[in-house]
Amino acid sequence: MHQNSFRENDDDDFYGGFDSYNQAYDIESITQNPQFQQAVARSSHGRRPNTSQMGFRDPGSSYGKPPPTMINMSRMGGRTAMANNNEPARPMTAVRGAGYTSFANKVQAAERTISTENLGESEEEKCKQMENKVMDMLRESMIASEKKKYKEALDKGKEAGRRERAVVKHREQSGLVESMNLDLTFTVLFNLAQQYEANDMTNEALNTYEIIVRNKMFPNSGRLRVNIGNIHYKRREFTKALKYYRMALDQVPSIQKDTRIKILNNIGVTFVRMGSYDDAVNTFEHVVEEQPNFASALNLILTSFCIQDAEKMRESFLKLIDIPGFPDDEFMKEKEDDDVLLNQTLNSDALRHWEKQQKNEAEKAIITAVKIISPLIAPDYAIGYEWCLESLKQSTHAVLAIDLEMTKAGEMMKNGDIESAVEVLKIFNAQDSKTAAAAANNLCMLRFLQGGRRLVDAQQYADQALSIDRFSAHALVNQGNIHYMNGDLDKAMAHYREALTNDASCVQALFNIGLAAKAQGNLELALEYFFKLHGILVNNVQVLVQLASIYESLEDSAQAIELYSQANSMVPNDPAILSKLADLYDQEGDKSQAFQCHYDSYRYFPSNLDTVEWLASYYLETQFSEKSISYFEKAALMQPNVSKWQMLIATCLRRTGNYQRAFDLYRQIHRKFPHDLECLKFLVRIAGDLGMTEYKEYKDKLEKAEKINQLRLQRESDSSQGKRHSANSTHSLPPSGLTGLGSGSGGSSGGARQYSAHIPLLDNTASFSVSQRDMRENDFSYDDPIGMTNRPKTGSRKTVTELSPDDFGEFDESLLPD
């Protein structure tokens, strides 16, 4: 508009108004215009990266422009590429920049700084959220491991490891490496190594532990070499385990005394496993001197026992009993009768349970040490035991002397010195009520096991125990056992029930009452009691066998086989259970299973004659006579004075066609048992078949033996008939007939002989004479049936269980010699 006005006023002046311009086009102060600044910030030019971010900085420039080089001018889009620094300033043209871009870069840099700070805060929060998820997964893994769900714990541990690596990668991409959470990385790796170890993946666990140990960024990670040593110890690589234990010991400072003592204890145990007992003794001595505890002191005694050093064992035992125990709680003694609820609360406290556990471990260590060293520290076991008792009475653990006296009685019973054990137990009758009741129960048990007349003494001791403690379940069980042995099952069951009433967890009473009900024939009641006991003692072999026996009596073979099979799975080398299973399978007709069970039973107990006979009969039935011979030979070794087994061996030889060996064996049997008719029959038969010269000799012997046997049978028959006739005559006589025995009032000679031992015979009795019997009508001749062309079939074939030596079976005549 202004230019038009100039042209209108000065139409003739062509250069007029050339130096004049509108102030709106003044670019010197345009950068101070707020509207222009906002427009630049919202434009695409304002969102482009500034030159300071590209690495260009000109300290002499007020706008921070880069030096005008060929490269950066070409990037500025619209500026002249050939411009240089000493070029004079000229007005804006169509090809040169307006000069306001450098201010826009300043605005962009300021806004980007603010946005970068906000972005950094948001990325840090995101990383923390991801770390919280990792911690949650770690917590779930540890809880699953605590619940013994090791597979689930391992899966969650691996997932936690994957998430933790994602957090690390995100921090590296976001430039937040400085705030890396190393504790989280260590925890994830350590948990993963433990889960690998719990799942028996030892190689993976070792690799994970090595990653932790070799990372110098984890402080105090060197002590994890103890865990590596433990893995090598489990793999029985004791040399490597010892190496890592020593490396871990070097990493632990001396101020951490407890940790060093535990590692030294591991080193001592490793020495024991390696057989270096001297080094183990030195290690455990150092442990006991630095920090005495019952476990290390007991280990010292055991290693001294391994090197058979009696003096070292005495010194180690004295160090063991010098370790202070837990003092009695005087507060509990004072409050014993005040508040029952308070006493129950204090007794059920977790610290109280821990204290009781530590006391039990201390008592167990001392009693075990006494049992081990007593036979070696003195020429006699009793002398060594007395030394231990005297030393214990002078220590802080003097209260254990009574328990050791009871243990001494038990050791004497193990050694077979019952009377000495009884004398030791009788000493406790003058002790306090609790000790006296325990001694009375033990004495009752000893007398009960001796049986016979000792049952009376057992009854007295049982009454004594009940008089001291009327509600003692053990005393009631002993009382019931005595009545059981005396045959009074009702009283026995009454005492067992009373014992169960006083102590429902008394398994001895429950087992014995089941036996009593079974003895009474009340199988259903016995079954109920044993099932209750089976619920308490899960997979107990004796209970399973009793249940199977009851089902066997109830003729429930399937259930009995199932229970016997369960018992056999727990004790596969018990021959009695295998024999029971074999009998049941045999009754069911399953010969193959019966044979397998009998064979397994024979492998574990080859001296069972019934099993040997069954196996031999099985092979004989299945036409494997050669295998039967070996079993019959074992039976003959077990019963050398029984001709049955040798006769069966000869029968097997005859069935296999080995007649010469069978004949030789029959001759040996005849020399050892000359009156065996069956052996003579076979000798006559085989000698006749083979055409031997001994045929007539054995035939004469057979005839003579049969005559003698016939006479013996006849005498036995007459004697039995005479006894029956005499008994009938005695019943027919009146009571007064005893005085007229010789009057001949119907009394037989047999009756006279019966009463001759009680009253003298009368003088006028008739003379007694034995008349000779006529034996001519009896035929004692022996005809050989083998000589017949077609001999008749004898009776039906006998079963295997009724096998006898004279059972020829199916005899093939074509095998006979000509």
ABEGO torsion letter per residue (X at the ends): XAAAAAAAABAABAABGAABBBAAABAAAAAABAAAAAAAAABAAAABBBAAAAGBBBAABAAGBBBBBAAAAAAAGGBBAABBAABBBBBBBAABBAGAAAAAAAAAAAAAAAAAAAAAAAAAAAAAAAAAAAAAAAAAAAAAAAAGBAAAAAAAAAAAAAAAAAAAAAAAAAGAAAABBAAAAAAAAAAAAAAAAAAGBAAAAAAAAAAAAABAABBGAAAAAAAAAAAAAAAGBAAAAAAAAAAAAAABBAABAAAAAAAAAAAAAAAAAAGBAAAAAAAAAAAAAABBBAAAAAAAAAAAAAAGBAAAAAAAAAAAAABBBBBBBAAAAAAAAABAAAAAAAAABAAAAAAAAAAAAAAAAAAAAAAAAAAAABABAAAAAAAAAAAAAABAAAAAAAAAAAAAAAAAAAAGBAAAAAAAAAAAAABBAAAAAAAAAAAAAAAAAAEEAAAAAAAAAAAAAAAABAABAAAAAAAAAAAAAAGBAAAAAAAAAAAAAABAABAAAAAAAAAAAAAAGBAAAAAAAAAAAAAABBGBAAAAAAAAAAAAAAGBAAAAAAAAAAAAAABAABAAAAAAAAAAAAAAGBAAAAAAAAAAAAAABAABAAAAAAAAAAAAAAGBAAAAAAAAAAAAAABAABAAAAAAAAAAAAAAGBAAAAAAAAAAAAAABAABAAAAAAAAAAAAAAGBAAAAAAAAAAAAAAAAAAAAAAAAAAAAAAAAAAAAAAAABBAAAAAAAAAGBGBBAAAAAAAAAABBBBAABBBBBBBBBBAAABBABBBBAAABABBBBBBBBBBAAABBAABAEBBBAAABBX
